[in-house]
């Protein structure tokens, strides 16, 4: 009997366009990055994701969403935690060219947990 992999919970603040693409994937994958987006940034805590979705995505996109998803913890060890400001401003930096592989290590589905307008 094989046990499921240990997972890590990640959050992603997103706007309506990216969220629509996630929905089109069946809530299982993040869309490819645009040329001006060389890095995919999931964050490590819900509060940080809320602040970005509420304070940045709403202002720029008219709406902001916080998503939550699980990723195989062993796979994530290749991405060191980046402190992007204060002690709780933590994120992973996934190069755009590795996003397909990252998506293959999502366990379950991506879910929307907060919505701001």
C-alpha positions as CSV (number, residue, x, y, z in Angstrom):
1,X,0.0,0.0,0.0
2,X,1.5,3.3,-1.0
3,X,0.8,6.4,1.1
4,X,-0.1,9.6,-0.6
5,X,2.8,12.2,-0.6
6,X,3.1,14.7,2.2
7,X,1.8,18.0,1.0
8,X,2.4,21.7,1.6
9,X,-0.4,24.2,1.5
10,X,0.3,27.2,-0.8
11,X,-1.8,30.2,-1.6
12,X,-1.9,32.3,-4.8
13,X,-3.5,35.7,-5.0
14,X,-4.8,36.1,-8.5
15,X,-7.0,38.3,-10.8
16,X,-10.0,37.3,-12.8
17,X,-8.1,36.5,-16.1
18,X,-5.7,34.0,-14.4
19,X,-8.5,32.5,-12.4
20,X,-10.6,31.9,-15.5
21,X,-7.6,30.0,-17.0
22,X,-7.3,27.9,-13.8
23,X,-11.0,27.1,-14.0
24,X,-10.5,26.0,-17.7
25,X,-7.8,23.5,-16.5
26,X,-10.4,21.9,-14.2
27,X,-8.9,23.6,-11.2
28,X,-5.8,21.5,-11.6
29,X,-3.1,23.8,-13.1
30,X,-1.7,27.3,-13.3
31,X,-1.5,28.8,-16.8
32,X,1.8,29.4,-18.6
33,X,3.5,32.7,-17.7
34,X,3.4,35.6,-20.1
35,X,6.7,36.7,-21.6
36,X,7.0,39.5,-19.0
37,X,6.4,37.0,-16.1
38,X,9.5,34.9,-15.8
39,X,8.6,33.6,-12.3
40,X,5.4,32.1,-10.8
41,X,5.0,33.2,-7.2
42,X,2.9,31.1,-4.9
43,X,2.9,32.3,-1.3
44,X,3.3,30.5,2.0
45,X,0.6,32.1,4.1
46,X,-3.0,33.1,3.7
47,X,-2.7,36.6,5.2
48,X,0.0,37.6,2.7
49,X,-2.2,36.3,-0.2
50,X,-5.2,38.2,1.1
51,X,-3.3,41.5,1.3
52,X,-2.1,41.1,-2.3
53,X,-5.5,40.1,-3.7
54,X,-7.4,42.8,-1.8
55,X,-4.9,45.6,-2.1
56,X,-3.3,45.0,-5.5
57,X,-5.5,42.7,-7.7
58,X,-8.7,44.7,-6.9
59,X,-7.0,48.0,-7.8
60,X,-5.5,46.6,-11.1
61,X,-8.0,44.0,-12.2
62,X,-11.3,45.0,-10.5
63,X,-11.3,41.8,-8.5
64,X,-8.9,39.7,-6.5
65,X,-9.1,36.1,-5.4
66,X,-7.1,34.0,-3.0
67,X,-6.6,30.4,-4.0
68,X,-5.4,27.5,-1.9
69,X,-3.8,24.3,-3.1
70,X,-1.6,21.5,-2.1
71,X,1.8,20.5,-3.6
72,X,4.0,17.5,-3.0
73,X,6.3,18.7,-0.2
74,X,9.3,16.7,-1.4
75,X,9.1,18.3,-4.8
76,X,8.9,21.8,-3.3
77,X,12.3,21.4,-1.6
78,X,13.9,22.5,-4.9
79,X,12.5,26.0,-4.3
80,X,14.0,27.8,-1.4
81,X,11.6,30.0,0.6
82,X,12.1,33.7,-0.4
83,X,11.5,36.4,2.1
84,X,10.1,39.3,0.0
85,X,9.7,41.8,2.8
86,X,8.7,41.3,6.4
87,X,9.0,38.0,8.3
88,X,5.7,36.8,7.1
89,X,6.1,37.8,3.4
90,X,7.2,34.4,2.2
91,X,6.9,33.0,-1.3
92,X,8.4,30.5,-3.6
93,X,10.0,31.5,-6.9
94,X,9.2,28.9,-9.6
95,X,10.8,29.7,-13.0
96,X,8.2,29.9,-15.8
97,X,9.9,27.1,-17.7
98,X,9.3,24.7,-14.7
99,X,5.6,25.6,-14.2
100,X,4.4,22.5,-16.1
101,X,6.3,20.2,-13.8
102,X,5.2,22.2,-10.8
103,X,1.6,21.7,-11.9
104,X,2.1,17.9,-12.2
105,X,2.9,18.0,-8.4
106,X,-0.3,19.7,-7.4
107,X,-2.3,17.3,-5.2
108,X,-6.0,17.7,-5.6
109,X,-7.6,20.8,-6.9
110,X,-7.0,24.6,-6.7
111,X,-9.8,26.2,-4.7
112,X,-10.9,29.8,-4.2
113,X,-11.0,30.7,-0.5
114,X,-11.5,34.5,-0.7
115,X,-12.9,37.0,-3.2
116,X,-12.6,40.8,-3.2
117,X,-14.2,43.4,-5.3
